[in-house]
Amino acid sequence: MTTEIARIVSEAYRWQRRLGNTVIAAPHCHIVADPSRPNVWDCNHADAVTAETDTAIDAVLAAMDLHLHHTPWRVIHTDAFTPDAFLARLALEDFQERPVTIQMVLRGELAARGPEIELRSVTSDADWSALHDLVRADHVEGRRTAGLDLSPEFTGQVVMAFRAKSSAYHFHLAIKDGQPAAYGAFAAAPNGAGIIEDLFTQPSARRQGIATAMIAAFTDRLRQAGCRTIFLGALATEPPKRLYRGLGFHPVGLARSWVKDVRAAVQT
């Protein structure tokens, strides 16, 4: 049962990342591409890799070079179903592993629901502008991006990517004292899984139950939509994983991202 749940979660993650992007079926993998946002990794990557032999792995790497020539990044998302031989090859080829995400599934009812909060769906241009400001604060803080130095232009591309998938992936602002203090998103995947992701609260509004309240509201909406499995991702390096465990989310698998800058490889 745990293996089946892990597979459902992995499939839902892939679906969510692919929203708003071009998806190309390549030998032993899928390629996700968006030339308009070349530096956003979730818009330009490979996933669903099945390659185990040297020949098959070579084909995956060649497909990435072919379809992702518009970006200097080679990004691969892997999960519990990615062959070990492929992971070993990534390490050999100097791909750098980013911080691991723990895939966590809700069992039973939430242990807490947090305070009453005002949640506003991100729909208008003013809402998207407010979301941009929060995403920028998230990037500047760097905790969820492992300290990457991300430019304002990059933040704008990320928000554009969010907007491109917003017909199925629903962003909300949490309002405190009349001002946006946090954001988060949820989606009902076609396989029946409910996704809660991209949670961020401004430092000044933390430890007030806002994240818990957003998770509770999103969980209610996903259950109303008929989702049988509800999950979220927690960075293994960050404290929110303990909050999620305390709410009733349990680990079922690990999702990893591997990155290589081909410009650096050429210079070497």
Order of alpha helices (4+ residues) and beta strands (2+ residues): alpha-beta-beta-beta-alpha-beta-alpha-beta-beta-beta-alpha-alpha-beta-beta-beta-alpha-beta-alpha-beta-alpha
